[in-house]
Amino acid sequence: MLDSRVLVLNRSYMPIHVTSARRAFALIYQNVARALNSDYQTFDFDQWSELPAGDTPAVVRTVSGRIRVPRVIVLISFDRIPKRHVRYSRVNVFTRDKYTCQYCGVRPPRSELNLDHVVPRSLGGRTTWENVVCSCVDCNRRKGGRTPQQARFRLRRKPARPRWTPLMNLAISNTRYEEWRPFLGIVDGSLRPTGTAD
């Protein structure tokens, strides 16, 4: 439960990040953030820990009882608007490619996904947005250290730097909760929360 996802808002209630429940509890305890409930009320750590856990399955058991896992926290003094630059990372490449192999079009479990250099590093290929794609383990193994042409593979889409913002990454991430909906609606009005856990 401590690894479940929590939406982080800046003090103007704009979504800026997704963190773990473990980190969210630390931020609340350190008085850097407040837990936010569905009525937009904020709570410090003591107030939040005194709320009844009820029937919610999202709780952490402590020596003194059960504490609800917050789904949204708001930072007390952080006012930054996220930059529009999307950082190159494994997760962001997967997100850009919709967790789909760019060679065979299969969408396997995340544990069976790899990053593939279109032009292999052994042939001078670089680790950039324009040369790395999401691939399944099988295609990655079959392609080996060859270019797609040499391996007789066809790319489904030419890799490019994403045009979406980091906030869009929140909107299209696989994990969303009903409590996130009012805030992610700013990013994507057509967002449909799943309400499912990690």
Protein Blocks (a to p, Z undefined) as FASTA:
>chain_A
ZZpccddddfkopafbdcdfklmmmmmmnopaccddfkopacdfklmmmpcfkjafbdcd
dfkbccdddfbdcdfklcbdcdfbdcddfklmmmmnoopafklopacdfklgccddfbaf
klopacdfklcccddfklmmmnmmadfklnopacfbdcdddfbdfklmmmmpmbdcfklm
mmmmmmmmmbccekiaZZ
